[in-house]
């Protein structure tokens, strides 16, 4: 299937929505783990309603069902690590770590699909990392927050590769539904460990405020049900690496939104704009370079 200009525009709109989740996550008052529980629960319910409304099918093979539920575990790790990273450090640190996903995808996708590693993809992945280093100053007081952000980037690359393979035989809606169910179940199973060792025996905070419901609901419907379904469909036309490369714009969109919402204290220095230009260049160069023969490793 050949990608169109509309597909590329849809991809960047989805990346914008994903960048918006960093803002919403900062606004939610309940802890990150409880927030992910409600997000996945509402997303699963919302996706089920969409499938019924569109008269779609819930049917998948037993093997695909198991794969999707287990992939939901990876999605849960991705979201929990991403939002905890932002809570214990700051959103910028979590976004920097997450943006390593294109580098991971450049390595994981060829291995999973038994293809040779592309020099172009490895090179652009490194270029993006250089741009991100310029954008953000690494405060090593936030080393664990950065580590969790990198985990979120790694897991994003893993479940994107898995989805790109399953999407050839299962609808994007069914994939999203069962992965959200799997992610929700994973968080529930994680609750006892979280409460004992991370929350230091405190009770789970499962009482969101009215505004929390609005923020979490927006994440669940717009940033999960809609965005993930579209993203999975796009993976049929675009390589996982290019999708992950475009996702490197998520930190930029997130920071720009933060400037609009949180004010002047979010404005970045010259390094932000230089790094942005480098990342944009990598994203623009990739589809142009793909039209030419590439060298393999």
WOKA-V555656 format. One line per field, one symbol per residue. psi: psi as a letter, one per 30 degrees, with the letter a starting at -180 (. if undefined). Layout:
psi = ???
//
This chain:
psi = kkkleeeeeeefeeeeeeefeeeeeffkflleeeeeeeeeeeeeeeeeeeeeeghakfklleeeeeeeeeeeeeeeeeeeeeeeeeefcleeeeeeeeffeeeeefeeeeeeghlkkkeeeeeeeeeeeeeeeeekkjjgfgeeeeeeeeeeeeeeeefeeeefeffffkleeeeeefeeeeeeeeeeffeeeeeeeeghglkkigilleeeeeeeeeeeeefdeeeeeeeeefffekleeeeeeefffeeeeeeeeeeeefafffklaeeeeeeeeeeeeeeeeefeffflklkl.
//
